[in-house]
Structures are given as C-alpha cells and as structure tokens.
Amino acid sequence: MHNEISSKPGGDPRLVLFEAIARKRAVTAEYNGVQMRLAPHVLFERRGDLFLSALNMSKNWRSDEEKRLGHFKLEGLGETKLTEEGFDPLPSFEAAAPQPDDKLVMAI
C-alpha cells in the first residue's frame, strides 16, 4: 500500500517539496485559491521567506518555448500533495537561485 505524502491544512509543505524535487515528481497545491499542478525545480530563500520555482503544468502554454518557471511563496501554498507523475526539467533550467541575493536550498 502506497501512502500519499501531503501537507495538512495550515501545515508545512517543505517535506512534500523536498521529495518532489529529489524524485522529479509533480505536486498538486492550492495557491491564492487556485488548484495547480506544479513541477518543482528549485526551493530558495529570499529575505527570510522560502519560495518554490516551479512550472505551472495547469497553465495552457502556447508553445514549449514559452514555458518558464513561476515563483511561489511557500507560505501561500496549501494542500500540497506529491503525485506519481514525473517530469523533465525545462531545457533552459539552471540549478541556481533566481536572484544574486537569494539562497539556494534545493534544486533538481
């Protein structure tokens, strides 16, 4: 029996995201009241807050070239659940924090 890993309402999604990044697995999460499928690429810290850089797989992209990572403040992510859906990193992906003052926590 497979136990699904998820963050509880009001819980901390970090453990789910660590596993998702390590295993290159998509997650489902709620952000600003919207359910999303995300492909997490990077966890980073900015001015004391944790952020996730992820591809929003729920968004309708016009082309593969248009796809890019969005940044999501972890505080705003709710009901984060690991899925068995794998993903390939974006071809342009570099394992680095987005801005020079950001601190890289984990990357695929």
N, C-alpha and C positions, 0 to 999 in steps of 0.2 A: 504494500500500500504506500502510495506516494503522498507525503504531507506537503501541502502548498504552504509556502512561506509568504506571509503578508504582514503588513504593519497594521496594528489595531487603530481604530479611530482615535485620533489625538496622539498616536504612538510615533515612534521614531522609525522612519523608512530606511535609515542608513544600512542596516544589516541586509535588507532586501536588495538594495542598490549595490552593495559590495559584491554579493553573489551574482547579481545580474551582469555587472561589469566583468567579473572574473570568468564567468561562463558564457559571455556574449549572448545573453538571453533578454528578450523584451520584457517589459513590465507594463502593467496597466496601472493607471493612477488617476486621481481626480485633481485638477489644477484649476483654480478660480471657477469651480462649479462645473467644469467640463471634463468628461471621461476621455482619456487619451491612451493610446498605445505608444510607448516610448522605447527607443533603442538607446540605452545609456552608454555614453562613450567616456565621460570624464566626471569625476567629483572634484570640486575645488573650493577653496575658501577665499572669500572676498570680504575684507573689513570685518572679520569675525563671524560671518554667516557662511553656511555651506550652500553650494549651488551644484546643480546637475546640468551638464551639457549633454543633450540627447536629441536624436532625430525624432520628430513627431511623426510616427507612422500612420496616424489617423488623418493627417492633412493630405489633401489632394494636391500633389505637386504636378506642375505642368510638364516637367522633364526631370530625368535623373540628374542633369547638370544643375538644376535649380535647388536640389536638396541641400539643406545645411542644418547645422546643429542650433537648437534653441537653448537658452539658459533658463533654468527653473530653480527658484529659491526653494530649498528643501522644506522650509517652514510652511510653504504653500501647498506641498504635495500631500494628498490624503489617500487613504485606502490603497497604498502601494502594494501590488502583488506581482510576484515573479511568475512568468509563464514558461512553457517549454519551447516557445517559438524562438529560434535562433536568428541571428542577423549578422551580416558582414559590415565591417566598419565602412564609413564613407571613403571613397578613393582619395579624397583630399585631406583626410584626417591626419592630424599630427598630435601625438600624446603630450600635450602641453596645456598649461593654464591659459585662458583666453587673453589676459592682460598681464603685463610685467609684474604688477604688484600682487596678483593672485597667487595663492599657494596650491600647488597640485597635491591632491590627496590620493587619488587613484585613477588609473586610466586603463583602457583595454590595450 
